[in-house]
Each structure stands twice: as structure tokens, then as C-alpha cells.
Amino acid sequence: MRKYVKYSTDELMECVDVFNVSAETQQKIRSLLESEKKAPDAGNFFKYYNDKSKVVKFEETIKNKMGIEHVLAVNSGTSALIAAMVAAGIGPGDEVIIPAYTFFASASAVVVARAIPVITEVDETLTLDPAAIEKNITKKTKAILPVHMLGLPSKMDEIRAIAAKYKLKVIEDTAQAFGGKYKGKYLGTIGDIGCVSLDAYKVIGTGEGGLVMTNDEWAYTRAQSWHDAAACWRPDRYAKERKTGELFCGENYRMPELCAAVGIAQLKKLDWINDCTRSVWKQLRAEIKLPSCAKFVEANDEDGVCGYTLGILFETTEQAVKAIEAKIGLGGLAAKDTKGVRDWHVYWNWEHILEQKSATSEGCPFKCQHVGKAQKYSVDMCPKTKDIMRRLATIGISPAQDEEWASEMASKITKELNKLF
Ligand SMILES: Cc1ncc(COP(=O)(O)O)c(C=O)c1O
């Protein structure tokens, strides 16, 4: 027999290297790993057939924290959205209402599920406009996908009422708002299914990762089947009766154990992060004295925002650009006619959707035989959203920024804006 270990100390040290620690610390960790007899052959890096699965622990912890019955950890926010579409039975010929202001993954998830995204206006809260939703509902509509952009809760009461009236599913894109709330309930737990992204730029991150959250056992079962092609045969499933609609070919969106381990640790500071940024967000709103041509973006629930971005709406694009270009701490790509670096979050830059591009020449799903009236997309289809986004400037807030930082920032921005306007 040859000597073989699955994960040697050298290989595990590659994982430690991800954290950019000094050579001295690396040496200490190496010694510790080597001193543990089992360490070189440590761990089963797989969710199933594993009593100590980090993915299972991560899912259980989130279930308890969010007060939701089912949580499925996946490998990205995009995967979570696609799995949610499949879970909700959305497919060829169906239409899904999405906001005109969102990262285009919300739109592409619908397309990957072979359904049609219906791009819909947002209002000045930067989230779906309920009046515009109703105008876009057709016989083909299956779901509404509110996106809690920049950690700002969507109008969930109104959206749920519309969904109930037309018997539609609500799938919340909570990629940018994990831990945020609407009227005391965690975002992503209010609709039928909630999707979270845990990529490197989100409230907490696992490097790459995502979550599907639901109280609907059937939706969970179908999401599970889709996220793991072999789900029907896993230990927790095979002994049970398989129902019609549970067995179908899926993908592999399973969250890796290493990502879940990071997630368990990150989760402990989720509320702390949101509390810090929310309190600075509120302080800046209270202390910045805006000129008469500007106002703050109103939130649908001030106490539930994640608070890492404060929006300011100017009366005109020119004013927003002037404020951004003065370099006083305000950002905002959509306001500017940028070449190269475009704001991927505004619909008029989603070339592949607007031009109905597909991976194959048949043009599915846009030209699918099941599609009703063909969608007409154009850069000007949502004039209200375009106008709002072109007047928006933002202040980014990190959990490291405290009360003192907020006071200094507020007086600087007040002074500079009042000089400019
Ligand atoms: C609103 C929104 N939805 C979906 C996603 C996709 O998440 P992921 O990058 O984890 O696939 C993102 C990521 O930026 C997002 O901002």
C-alpha cells in the first residue's frame, strides 16, 4: 500500500494562506496542525455522510436566527435565485416581474430558468413601485421578485397584497440586504422564498455563497433537488417517499464545507454589522443639512435598513454629477455617462437582456414557443427609474465608521454641498 492522506498539512496550509497572515503565524498554525494526530487527514469536505457538516450547522443556525423552517446553503446568490425559480415551478413561457434597478443576476436567473423577466419601474425608495407592478401583470405572470437594493427594504406589504390578489409567488432577492428587516421581520423571510448572496462584497461573506430560505416544504424539496443532482438519493431523502415533481435532473450548486465554516463565524457579527451601519446611516441623515435642490432617499422601513449606503436625490442629473465630481465623499455611477465602467445595476446597461441574447441560436427563452406576447425591451422603457437613478448620489458606510466619523463627514458634506449649490 502507498502512504496517502486526503488533506495533508501542506494542503491545509494553502487554505490558511487565503487569510494573508504573516509567515510567523503560518508557522504557528502549521505546528498546531502537525501536533494534532488527526489533522493531516482532517475532515470530510462534503455536506453529506458527515456528522459534523459545517453546511448543515450553518443552515441550522440561520433557521434558528431567522425563524424560518427551511434554509438551503448554495454556492452563490445567483444559484439561490435560479433554485428559487425552479422551486416555485417557474419555467418556459412564464413571466417574472423584476425591478429596473438591480444587479442583472436577478434578470439572468429568470432567463436561466427559461422564463421571461419583465423589467418594471422602481420609485424614489429605489425599490419596486407597486403601481408599476400591477400595470405589468399579464396572464403569464408567475412571480414578483422584489430586490432590497443597497440594504433598503422593498414595500413588502403592498407587494404581498398584489401577489395575493393575482395568485403570484413572491421571491425576495435579499442579496444586498441580509439581516435587514421590514416591520420587524427579516428580509428574505417575508415572501414565499428568500434568496441571499454571500459573495465577497455582501453584508457578510463566505467568499462565494448563497442561501435559499422558505417556510414552504415543497419549495425547499424542489430547490434541494435542483441544487444537488443527487438530492433524491441523499440519506435524509431516500428513505422517504418521493413525490411526483421531486425527481428531475438538477445542477450542482452545493455550498462547500470551507465556505460554510467561514459563514458560521461571519454570522455571529451579522447583527452587529447592520446595527453599526444603520446607526451611522441615521446619524448622517440627521446631521447633514442638504441644500434645497437635494433630499435623502426615503426608506420603506428606517429601522430595518442595513445602512451601508445613504442615498441623496438631486433635482437634476447635472447637480448629482457636480456633487459626485467634487470628490467630497459622494459616489454614484448611474448619474454619469461612464465609458468602460458602467453601472451594471441599472437596466439600460443590461445589453444581453435588452438585446435578448441567448447561449444558443434558437433564441430561447425569449423566442420560445411558449412565450406569449414578445417582450419589447429598450434603454428607455423605464423612464421613471432612469430619471431617479441619474439623479442619485450615494455615501458608502462601513461598520468601521463610528459616531465621530459620521459627525465629521456630516459637517464636511454640509459645508461642501452648500458651497456647490
Ligand atoms: C441584487 C443582487 N442579486 C443577485 C446577486 C448575485 O449574487 P452572487 O454574486 O452571489 O451570485 C447580486 C450580487 O451582486 C446582487 O447584488
The ligand as an SDF file (V2000), in Angstrom:
LIG
                    3D

 16 16  0  0  0  0  0  0  0  0999 V2000
  -29.2690   42.2140   -6.1220 C   0  0  0  0  0  0  0  0  0  0  0  0
  -28.3650   41.0640   -6.4150 C   0  0  0  0  0  0  0  0  0  0  0  0
  -28.8780   39.8870   -6.7790 N   0  0  0  0  0  0  0  0  0  0  0  0
  -28.1020   38.8230   -7.0240 C   0  0  0  0  0  0  0  0  0  0  0  0
  -26.7340   38.8870   -6.9150 C   0  0  0  0  0  0  0  0  0  0  0  0
  -25.9050   37.6960   -7.2510 C   0  0  0  0  0  0  0  0  0  0  0  0
  -25.1670   37.2180   -6.1750 O   0  0  0  0  0  0  0  0  0  0  0  0
  -23.8410   36.3640   -6.4090 P   0  0  0  0  0  0  0  0  0  0  0  0
  -22.7460   37.3070   -6.7950 O   0  0  0  0  0  0  0  0  0  0  0  0
  -23.5660   35.7460   -5.0760 O   0  0  0  0  0  0  0  0  0  0  0  0
  -24.1370   35.3610   -7.4540 O   0  0  0  0  0  0  0  0  0  0  0  0
  -26.1370   40.0930   -6.5330 C   0  0  0  0  0  0  0  0  0  0  0  0
  -24.6760   40.2130   -6.4030 C   0  0  0  0  0  0  0  0  0  0  0  0
  -24.1010   41.2600   -6.5210 O   0  0  0  0  0  0  0  0  0  0  0  0
  -26.9690   41.2080   -6.2710 C   0  0  0  0  0  0  0  0  0  0  0  0
  -26.4700   42.3830   -5.9000 O   0  0  0  0  0  0  0  0  0  0  0  0
  1  2  1  0
  2  3  1  0
  2 15  2  0
  3  4  2  0
  4  5  1  0
  5  6  1  0
  5 12  2  0
  6  7  1  0
  7  8  1  0
  8  9  2  0
  8 10  1  0
  8 11  1  0
 12 13  1  0
 12 15  1  0
 13 14  2  0
 15 16  1  0
M  END
$$$$
